[in-house]
Amino acid sequence: MRATVNAPFYFETRFSNEQVKERRHPHYGRFLKLKPRKQIVMTWVTGPEGTAGAETVLTVALRPDGKGTELMLTHAGFIGEKSLKQHEEAWPQVLENLDEVLSKSGKR
């Protein structure tokens, strides 16, 4: 993955809990805007259980906050209510996991 405007990227998220064996979700996208240490705007597309093939836009605003960084996410362009609701339910868990990973790495 290259952090340059219009560069394509791929990443995969993994999810599991007591009811669900590990499930993987591939994401494909591109960067639209990059302002170092301030803002990232990118698109991404996932399958039926995510964006349902629609290209969504995620804006990540970054702000220094003490010893860490505060993130403000805005995610738009969902194909329908079902996709929007799935992302609303998933994001808190994704961010909690990210916070845990960054805390352990000392890069928070």
C-alpha positions as CSV (number, residue, x, y, z in Angstrom):
1,M,0.0,0.0,0.0
2,R,1.4,3.4,-1.0
3,A,0.0,6.5,0.8
4,T,-0.4,8.7,-2.2
5,V,-3.5,10.2,-3.8
6,N,-5.3,7.8,-6.2
7,A,-3.1,4.9,-5.1
8,P,-5.2,1.7,-4.7
9,F,-5.0,-0.3,-1.5
10,Y,-6.3,-3.5,-0.1
11,F,-6.7,-4.6,3.5
12,E,-8.6,-7.3,5.4
13,T,-10.5,-7.1,8.7
14,R,-11.2,-10.2,10.8
15,F,-14.1,-10.7,13.1
16,S,-14.9,-13.5,15.6
17,N,-16.8,-14.0,18.8
18,E,-18.5,-16.9,20.7
19,Q,-21.2,-17.3,18.1
20,V,-19.1,-16.6,14.9
21,K,-16.0,-18.4,13.8
22,E,-13.4,-16.1,12.3
23,R,-14.8,-14.2,9.4
24,R,-12.6,-12.1,7.0
25,H,-13.7,-9.0,5.1
26,P,-11.6,-7.8,2.2
27,H,-11.6,-4.1,1.5
28,Y,-10.4,-2.4,-1.7
29,G,-10.1,1.3,-2.1
30,R,-8.0,4.3,-3.0
31,F,-6.8,7.5,-1.3
32,L,-8.6,10.7,-2.3
33,K,-6.9,13.2,0.0
34,L,-3.9,13.0,2.4
35,K,-2.9,15.8,4.8
36,P,-0.1,14.4,7.0
37,R,-1.1,14.3,10.7
38,K,-4.4,16.0,9.9
39,Q,-6.7,14.2,7.5
40,I,-7.1,11.1,5.4
41,V,-10.0,10.7,2.9
42,M,-10.4,7.4,1.2
43,T,-12.9,5.2,-0.6
44,W,-13.5,1.5,-0.1
45,V,-15.6,-1.3,-1.4
46,T,-16.5,-4.5,0.3
47,G,-18.8,-7.4,-0.4
48,P,-22.4,-8.3,0.5
49,E,-21.8,-8.1,4.3
50,G,-20.2,-4.6,4.1
51,T,-20.7,-1.9,1.5
52,A,-22.5,-4.4,-0.8
53,G,-20.2,-3.4,-3.7
54,A,-20.8,0.3,-3.3
55,E,-17.8,2.6,-3.1
56,T,-18.1,4.5,0.2
57,V,-16.0,7.4,1.4
58,L,-14.3,7.5,4.8
59,T,-12.9,10.7,6.2
60,V,-10.5,10.4,9.2
61,A,-9.7,13.6,11.0
62,L,-6.7,13.5,13.3
63,R,-6.0,15.8,16.2
64,P,-3.3,15.6,18.9
65,D,-4.7,14.7,22.3
66,G,-2.3,14.6,25.1
67,K,0.0,11.6,24.6
68,G,-2.2,10.2,21.8
69,T,-4.3,11.2,18.8
70,E,-8.1,11.7,18.7
71,L,-9.8,10.3,15.6
72,M,-13.0,11.6,14.2
73,L,-14.5,9.3,11.5
74,T,-17.1,10.2,8.9
75,H,-18.3,7.4,6.7
76,A,-20.7,8.1,3.9
77,G,-22.1,6.8,0.6
78,F,-23.8,3.6,1.8
79,I,-26.0,1.8,-0.8
80,G,-28.9,1.4,1.7
81,E,-30.0,1.3,5.3
82,K,-28.8,-2.3,5.9
83,S,-25.2,-1.4,5.0
84,L,-25.3,1.8,7.0
85,K,-26.6,-0.1,10.1
86,Q,-24.0,-2.9,9.8
87,H,-21.2,-0.3,9.8
88,E,-22.7,1.7,12.7
89,E,-22.7,-1.5,14.7
90,A,-19.2,-2.6,13.6
91,W,-17.2,0.7,14.0
92,P,-17.2,0.8,17.8
93,Q,-15.7,-2.7,17.9
94,V,-13.2,-1.9,15.2
95,L,-12.1,1.3,17.0
96,E,-11.8,-0.5,20.4
97,N,-9.6,-3.2,18.7
98,L,-7.5,-0.5,17.1
99,D,-7.1,1.3,20.4
100,E,-6.0,-2.0,22.0
101,V,-3.5,-2.8,19.3
102,L,-2.0,0.8,19.3
103,S,-1.8,0.8,23.1
104,K,0.2,-2.5,23.1
105,S,2.5,-1.2,20.4
106,G,3.2,2.1,22.2
107,K,2.1,4.1,19.1
108,R,-1.1,5.5,20.6
